[in-house]
């Protein structure tokens, strides 16, 4: 007997931003494997008798190994359980979704993907600005600010990221943004380019900072390390920053 796995996107943490389908899958689940950033009030949608298993990963903290997560998905589904793999933001954006899908395929276990609200969209909405503009920002580019070792990826197309007519979103980039900003300025991006820093979006301690890439790089370079979820937007941001 084989169960089924639903990859459910939890959004940034605000349960009101869950899709109807995401809430439905949570209510039906026998087992929920959840990320740290996809917990709290969102888990209130799960049944009282559902098994809740924390499998989150946080920068700078002990984290569940990916192979262990894969094994848990297979083991629970193999019992015939309806399993929800609850991922923060949108499951398909920098969430290691492919590795878990490949494990399920190898075990011949069915799955579905429930899309959700990614952090970039929430940051822009909370700031009251669009991600695109009809004449000055016809492209949005999502990049990760950290490779597997936590360093700034050297394979990034820094010239494309410095395009003044694009909106760029950096996930997991708090630690490396000072270095990224320096590379962008070397590529010709103006230091006064608007930037938006979002932290703990969808949570009670949410913080938005509107500034420039140069000033944000300075602030992050002086600030302390944090394990909170962050996102950085810069470039052709709509509205006033």
ABEGO torsion letter per residue (X at the ends): XBBBBBBBBAEAGBAAABBAAAAAAAAABABBBBBAABBEAAAAABBAABBBBBABBBBGBBBBBAAAAAAAAAAAAAAGBBBBBBBBEBAABGAGAAAAAAAAAAAGBBBBBBBBBBAAAAAAAAAGBBABBAAABABBBBBBABBAAGBBBAABBAAAAABAABBBBBBGAAAAAAAAAAAAAAAGBBAABBBBBBBGBGBAABBBBBBBAAAAAAAAAABBBBABBBBBBBEBBBEBX
